[in-house]
Amino acid sequence: MALLVLFLLSMVLALLAESLLIRMRMARDEAETVAVDSLSDSALEEAMAELALDPNYTGAPKHDFGGGTLQTKVQSLGPGLYDVTATATYGYRHRVVEAQVFRGGGGVTLRHWRRVPG
C-alpha cells in the first residue's frame, strides 16, 4: 500500500514539474517577443533621430544594442518623405518594421508603420 501511495505521489509531482516547465517556456518566449518588439521600435526611433539631424541619412549597419542587434535602411521618397526599414534581432527572434516618416517643421513625424510578416 505504501508503495502505491509513493508511486501516485511521484506521478503527481512529475506532472506538476512538466506543467511548470511548460509555463516557464511560455514566459521566456513572451519575454523574448517583447524584447525584440522593443528593439525594433528602438531601431526606428534611432533612424528618426538621425534623420532629424541629417536629411541625407541612409541608415545604420548592423550593431549591438540592448542585448540584441539593430540595423536600419533609409530611402528618400521626395522632399522630406522617407521610407525606413528597421531590423532587430534578439536571440533567435527577428523582427522587421517598415515605416514612412516625414521630416519638416523642425522635427520628424511618423506617418505610418507596419510589421513585416515572417
MDTraj code that builds the backbone (N, CA, C; nanometers):
import mdtraj as md
import numpy as np

residues = "MET ALA LEU LEU VAL LEU PHE LEU LEU SER MET VAL LEU ALA LEU LEU ALA GLU SER LEU LEU ILE ARG MET ARG MET ALA ARG ASP GLU ALA GLU THR VAL ALA VAL ASP SER LEU SER ASP SER ALA LEU GLU GLU ALA MET ALA GLU LEU ALA LEU ASP PRO ASN TYR THR GLY ALA PRO LYS HIS ASP PHE GLY GLY GLY THR LEU GLN THR LYS VAL GLN SER LEU GLY PRO GLY LEU TYR ASP VAL THR ALA THR ALA THR TYR GLY TYR ARG HIS ARG VAL VAL GLU ALA GLN VAL PHE ARG GLY GLY GLY GLY VAL THR LEU ARG HIS TRP ARG ARG VAL PRO GLY".split()
xyz = np.array([
    [0.0817, -0.1192, 0.0000],
    [0.0000, 0.0000, 0.0000],
    [0.0866, 0.1263, 0.0000],
    [0.1925, 0.1227, 0.0805],
    [0.2814, 0.2382, 0.0892],
    [0.3497, 0.2629, -0.0451],
    [0.3827, 0.1556, -0.1167],
    [0.4451, 0.1714, -0.2481],
    [0.3493, 0.2356, -0.3474],
    [0.2229, 0.2007, -0.3408],
    [0.1228, 0.2594, -0.4308],
    [0.1082, 0.4084, -0.4042],
    [0.1033, 0.4488, -0.2801],
    [0.0941, 0.5895, -0.2437],
    [0.2183, 0.6644, -0.2912],
    [0.3344, 0.6062, -0.2721],
    [0.4591, 0.6672, -0.3161],
    [0.4624, 0.6811, -0.4684],
    [0.4161, 0.5789, -0.5383],
    [0.4108, 0.5832, -0.6843],
    [0.3162, 0.6940, -0.7317],
    [0.1963, 0.7009, -0.6746],
    [0.0994, 0.8041, -0.7130],
    [0.1514, 0.9437, -0.6821],
    [0.2174, 0.9598, -0.5706],
    [0.2742, 1.0895, -0.5350],
    [0.3832, 1.1304, -0.6331],
    [0.4675, 1.0359, -0.6736],
    [0.5721, 1.0687, -0.7707],
    [0.5121, 1.1033, -0.9070],
    [0.4045, 1.0408, -0.9464],
    [0.3373, 1.0729, -1.0728],
    [0.2775, 1.2142, -1.0682],
    [0.2162, 1.2492, -0.9574],
    [0.1594, 1.3828, -0.9418],
    [0.2690, 1.4885, -0.9470],
    [0.3802, 1.4623, -0.8799],
    [0.4917, 1.5578, -0.8811],
    [0.5544, 1.5694, -1.0200],
    [0.5623, 1.4604, -1.0939],
    [0.6162, 1.4644, -1.2298],
    [0.5257, 1.5471, -1.3209],
    [0.3966, 1.5298, -1.3094],
    [0.3018, 1.6085, -1.3895],
    [0.3089, 1.7561, -1.3528],
    [0.3228, 1.7861, -1.2257],
    [0.3356, 1.9244, -1.1808],
    [0.4640, 1.9869, -1.2356],
    [0.5733, 1.9127, -1.2319],
    [0.7004, 1.9636, -1.2842],
    [0.6898, 1.9909, -1.4343],
    [0.6271, 1.9033, -1.5097],
    [0.6094, 1.9235, -1.6539],
    [0.5239, 2.0474, -1.6820],
    [0.4198, 2.0656, -1.6040],
    [0.3341, 2.1835, -1.6195],
    [0.4118, 2.3120, -1.5925],
    [0.4930, 2.3126, -1.4889],
    [0.5733, 2.4305, -1.4572],
    [0.6777, 2.4574, -1.5661],
    [0.7358, 2.3529, -1.6213],
    [0.8335, 2.3677, -1.7285],
    [0.7690, 2.4314, -1.8522],
    [0.6496, 2.3890, -1.8857],
    [0.5775, 2.4474, -1.9996],
    [0.5467, 2.5942, -1.9746],
    [0.5043, 2.6265, -1.8556],
    [0.4755, 2.7670, -1.8214],
    [0.6009, 2.8536, -1.8268],
    [0.7133, 2.8002, -1.7833],
    [0.8391, 2.8753, -1.7871],
    [0.8818, 2.9000, -1.9321],
    [0.8645, 2.8010, -2.0194],
    [0.8967, 2.8207, -2.1612],
    [0.8089, 2.9283, -2.2231],
    [0.6814, 2.9257, -2.1897],
    [0.5893, 3.0264, -2.2439],
    [0.6275, 3.1659, -2.1951],
    [0.6647, 3.1784, -2.0692],
    [0.7045, 3.3084, -2.0147],
    [0.8331, 3.3575, -2.0805],
    [0.9287, 3.2680, -2.1036],
    [1.0533, 3.3060, -2.1706],
    [1.0261, 3.3502, -2.3147],
    [0.9414, 3.2763, -2.3851],
    [0.9080, 3.3134, -2.5227],
    [0.8405, 3.4503, -2.5285],
    [0.7525, 3.4768, -2.4351],
    [0.6851, 3.6066, -2.4302],
    [0.7844, 3.7189, -2.4012],
    [0.8780, 3.6940, -2.3099],
    [0.9786, 3.7954, -2.2768],
    [1.0675, 3.8245, -2.3975],
    [1.1049, 3.7226, -2.4736],
    [1.1869, 3.7433, -2.5927],
    [1.1095, 3.8192, -2.7006],
    [0.9807, 3.7921, -2.7135],
    [0.8976, 3.8644, -2.8101],
    [0.8880, 4.0121, -2.7733],
    [0.8678, 4.0407, -2.6462],
    [0.8619, 4.1800, -2.6003],
    [0.9955, 4.2490, -2.6252],
    [1.1056, 4.1782, -2.6004],
    [1.2387, 4.2374, -2.6200],
    [1.2637, 4.2702, -2.7665],
    [1.2309, 4.1791, -2.8582],
    [1.2564, 4.2063, -2.9998],
    [1.1618, 4.3140, -3.0515],
    [1.0403, 4.3212, -2.9998],
    [0.9497, 4.4309, -3.0370],
    [1.0068, 4.5650, -2.9926],
    [1.0575, 4.5695, -2.8709],
    [1.1171, 4.6931, -2.8192],
    [1.2408, 4.7328, -2.8992],
    [1.3210, 4.6350, -2.9362],
    [1.4400, 4.6647, -3.0151],
    [1.4047, 4.7174, -3.1540],
    [1.3013, 4.6627, -3.2168],
    [1.2630, 4.7134, -3.3492],
    [1.2108, 4.8567, -3.3384],
    [1.1373, 4.8862, -3.2313],
    [1.0934, 5.0248, -3.2082],
    [1.2133, 5.1156, -3.1846],
    [1.3134, 5.0654, -3.1127],
    [1.4345, 5.1444, -3.0871],
    [1.5103, 5.1734, -3.2162],
    [1.5171, 5.0754, -3.3049],
    [1.5846, 5.0961, -3.4332],
    [1.5145, 5.2041, -3.5142],
    [1.3816, 5.2022, -3.5140],
    [1.3047, 5.3038, -3.5849],
    [1.3269, 5.4421, -3.5228],
    [1.3239, 5.4494, -3.3910],
    [1.3478, 5.5766, -3.3218],
    [1.4885, 5.6293, -3.3486],
    [1.5850, 5.5391, -3.3516],
    [1.7224, 5.5784, -3.3807],
    [1.7315, 5.6404, -3.5202],
    [1.6672, 5.5784, -3.6178],
    [1.6686, 5.6316, -3.7547],
    [1.5987, 5.7672, -3.7615],
    [1.4877, 5.7817, -3.6911],
    [1.4156, 5.9093, -3.6914],
    [1.4996, 6.0196, -3.6274],
    [1.5711, 5.9868, -3.5198],
    [1.6569, 6.0856, -3.4542],
    [1.7704, 6.1286, -3.5469],
    [1.8284, 6.0334, -3.6178],
    [1.9359, 6.0676, -3.7121],
    [1.8823, 6.1499, -3.8291],
    [1.7612, 6.1181, -3.8762],
    [1.7014, 6.1978, -3.9840],
    [1.6737, 6.3408, -3.9404],
    [1.6417, 6.3589, -3.8135],
    [1.6188, 6.4943, -3.7626],
    [1.7466, 6.5774, -3.7713],
    [1.8611, 6.5123, -3.7585],
    [1.9895, 6.5815, -3.7640],
    [2.0441, 6.5942, -3.9066],
    [2.0140, 6.4944, -3.9902],
    [2.0746, 6.4892, -4.1233],
    [1.9732, 6.4390, -4.2257],
    [1.9286, 6.5252, -4.3174],
    [1.8298, 6.4818, -4.4170],
    [1.8862, 6.3818, -4.5181],
    [2.0173, 6.3647, -4.5207],
    [2.0808, 6.2705, -4.6135],
    [2.1164, 6.1374, -4.5473],
    [2.0664, 6.1150, -4.4281],
    [2.0941, 5.9908, -4.3545],
    [2.0397, 5.8712, -4.4327],
    [2.1214, 5.7661, -4.4468],
    [2.0799, 5.6493, -4.5256],
    [2.0638, 5.5225, -4.4423],
    [2.0870, 5.5312, -4.3118],
    [2.0688, 5.4145, -4.2268],
    [2.1944, 5.3791, -4.1508],
    [2.1838, 5.2726, -4.0728],
    [2.2955, 5.2282, -3.9896],
    [2.3211, 5.0805, -4.0145],
    [2.4478, 5.0413, -4.0209],
    [2.4781, 4.8984, -4.0358],
    [2.4408, 4.8234, -3.9086],
    [2.4421, 4.6932, -3.9164],
    [2.4089, 4.6093, -3.8018],
    [2.5027, 4.6409, -3.6855],
    [2.4442, 4.6682, -3.5684],
    [2.5240, 4.6971, -3.4492],
    [2.4520, 4.6487, -3.3244],
    [2.5291, 4.6236, -3.2194],
    [2.4741, 4.5738, -3.0931],
    [2.3988, 4.6841, -3.0205],
    [2.2883, 4.6438, -2.9559],
    [2.2100, 4.7381, -2.8772],
    [2.1166, 4.6586, -2.7859],
    [2.1186, 4.6864, -2.6588],
    [2.0232, 4.6286, -2.5646],
    [2.0166, 4.4773, -2.5620],
    [2.1284, 4.4116, -2.5793],
    [2.1287, 4.2659, -2.5761],
    [2.0939, 4.2016, -2.7084],
    [2.0670, 4.2819, -2.8104],
    [2.0355, 4.2307, -2.9436],
    [2.1111, 4.3095, -3.0478],
    [2.0630, 4.3074, -3.1707],
    [2.1253, 4.3862, -3.2771],
    [2.0190, 4.4656, -3.3517],
    [2.0611, 4.5805, -3.4038],
    [1.9742, 4.6690, -3.4810],
    [2.0393, 4.6992, -3.6151],
    [1.9571, 4.7261, -3.7145],
    [2.0041, 4.7717, -3.8445],
    [1.8915, 4.8543, -3.9064],
    [1.9277, 4.9646, -3.9730],
    [1.8263, 5.0462, -4.0391],
    [1.8706, 5.0824, -4.1797],
    [1.7715, 5.0963, -4.2658],
    [1.7926, 5.1455, -4.4014],
    [1.6918, 5.2567, -4.4250],
    [1.7385, 5.3695, -4.4784],
    [1.6529, 5.4851, -4.5027],
    [1.6615, 5.5209, -4.6500],
    [1.5450, 5.5372, -4.7111],
    [1.5390, 5.5735, -4.8531],
    [1.4521, 5.6971, -4.8672],
    [1.5051, 5.7977, -4.9361],
    [1.4293, 5.9206, -4.9591],
    [1.3269, 5.8969, -5.0694],
    [1.2028, 5.9410, -5.0444],
    [1.0958, 5.9287, -5.1430],
    [1.0672, 6.0610, -5.2123],
    [1.1211, 6.1678, -5.1593],
    [1.0969, 6.3020, -5.2117],
    [1.1295, 6.4009, -5.1018],
    [1.1022, 6.5274, -5.1257],
    [1.1348, 6.6290, -5.0250],
    [1.0676, 6.6005, -4.8904],
    [1.1498, 6.5653, -4.7924],
    [1.1005, 6.5454, -4.6559],
    [1.0345, 6.4127, -4.6281],
    [1.0177, 6.3261, -4.7269],
    [0.9478, 6.1988, -4.7071],
    [1.0454, 6.0828, -4.7225],
    [1.0422, 5.9890, -4.6252],
    [1.1397, 5.8796, -4.6224],
    [1.0711, 5.7475, -4.5895],
    [1.1240, 5.6408, -4.6487],
    [1.0901, 5.5044, -4.6079],
    [1.2015, 5.4549, -4.5183],
    [1.1643, 5.3974, -4.4033],
    [1.2624, 5.3440, -4.3087],
    [1.2325, 5.1962, -4.2885],
    [1.3353, 5.1141, -4.3028],
    [1.3251, 4.9718, -4.2701],
    [1.4151, 4.9464, -4.1508],
    [1.3548, 4.9035, -4.0415],
    [1.4275, 4.8789, -3.9164],
    [1.4243, 4.7293, -3.8870],
    [1.5411, 4.6728, -3.8621],
    [1.5527, 4.5296, -3.8354],
    [1.6142, 4.5098, -3.6971],
    [1.5523, 4.4214, -3.6190],
    [1.6033, 4.3909, -3.4853],
    [1.6131, 4.2402, -3.4688],
    [1.7162, 4.1974, -3.3976],
    [1.7344, 4.0559, -3.3662],
    [1.7629, 4.0438, -3.2174],
    [1.6963, 3.9481, -3.1540],
    [1.7197, 3.9204, -3.0118],
    [1.7134, 3.7692, -2.9942],
    [1.8248, 3.7091, -2.9608],
    [1.8277, 3.5626, -2.9509],
    [1.7962, 3.5030, -3.0875],
    [1.6959, 3.4180, -3.0911],
    [1.6548, 3.3576, -3.2173],
    [1.5391, 3.4328, -3.2821],
    [1.4983, 3.5420, -3.2224],
    [1.3853, 3.6193, -3.2754],
    [1.4347, 3.7280, -3.3685],
    [1.3565, 3.7536, -3.4706],
    [1.3924, 3.8514, -3.5733],
    [1.2663, 3.9320, -3.6058],
    [1.2780, 4.0642, -3.6108],
    [1.1616, 4.1489, -3.6398],
    [1.2029, 4.2580, -3.7375],
    [1.1208, 4.2787, -3.8404],
    [1.1428, 4.3848, -3.9384],
    [1.0206, 4.4754, -3.9379],
    [1.0470, 4.6057, -3.9314],
    [0.9406, 4.7060, -3.9316],
    [0.9677, 4.8028, -4.0460],
    [0.8638, 4.8327, -4.1230],
    [0.8738, 4.9336, -4.2281],
    [0.7897, 5.0538, -4.1870],
    [0.8446, 5.1730, -4.2098],
    [0.7739, 5.2947, -4.1700],
    [0.7949, 5.4019, -4.2754],
    [0.7017, 5.4947, -4.2765],
    [0.7172, 5.6131, -4.3594],
    [0.7177, 5.7323, -4.2640],
    [0.8210, 5.8154, -4.2778],
    [0.8348, 5.9297, -4.1888],
    [0.8463, 6.0580, -4.2702],
    [0.8064, 6.1669, -4.2076],
    [0.8138, 6.2980, -4.2710],
    [0.9061, 6.3862, -4.1892],
    [1.0006, 6.4508, -4.2578],
    [1.0936, 6.5424, -4.1919],
    [1.0574, 6.6833, -4.2345],
    [1.0171, 6.7642, -4.1391],
    [0.9822, 6.9022, -4.1674],
    [0.9274, 6.9698, -4.0438],
    [0.9203, 7.0998, -4.0475],
    [0.8668, 7.1733, -3.9337],
    [0.9504, 7.1589, -3.8078],
    [1.0795, 7.1340, -3.8229],
    [1.1671, 7.1243, -3.7069],
    [1.1728, 6.9878, -3.6425],
    [1.1143, 6.8864, -3.7049],
    [1.1196, 6.7534, -3.6456],
    [1.0875, 6.6457, -3.7470],
    [1.0803, 6.5245, -3.6989],
    [1.0482, 6.4091, -3.7814],
    [0.9214, 6.3454, -3.7250],
    [0.8264, 6.3198, -3.8133],
    [0.6971, 6.2657, -3.7724],
    [0.6744, 6.1296, -3.8374],
    [0.6290, 6.0364, -3.7600],
    [0.5950, 5.9039, -3.8110],
    [0.4573, 5.9107, -3.8758],
    [0.4509, 5.8802, -4.0038],
    [0.3227, 5.8830, -4.0752],
    [0.2497, 5.7503, -4.0606],
    [0.3190, 5.6404, -4.0849],
    [0.2627, 5.5074, -4.0597],
    [0.3745, 5.4053, -4.0555],
    [0.3451, 5.2903, -3.9940],
    [0.4420, 5.1824, -3.9876],
    [0.3678, 5.0516, -3.9901],
    [0.4412, 4.9452, -4.0265],
    [0.3839, 4.8109, -4.0232],
    [0.4933, 4.7112, -3.9935],
    [0.4545, 4.6044, -3.9287],
    [0.5456, 4.4940, -3.9024],
    [0.5452, 4.4044, -4.0249],
    [0.6630, 4.3721, -4.0744],
    [0.6731, 4.2840, -4.1909],
    [0.6542, 4.1393, -4.1424],
    [0.5594, 4.0669, -4.2006],
    [0.5368, 3.9298, -4.1575],
    [0.6593, 3.8410, -4.1811],
    [0.6751, 3.7449, -4.0941],
    [0.7835, 3.6482, -4.1150],
    [0.8799, 3.6371, -4.0058],
])
top = md.Topology()
chain = top.add_chain()
for i, resn in enumerate(residues, 1):
    res = top.add_residue(resn, chain, resSeq=i)
    for name in ("N", "CA", "C"):
        top.add_atom(name, md.element.get_by_symbol(name[0]), res)
traj = md.Trajectory(xyz[None], top)
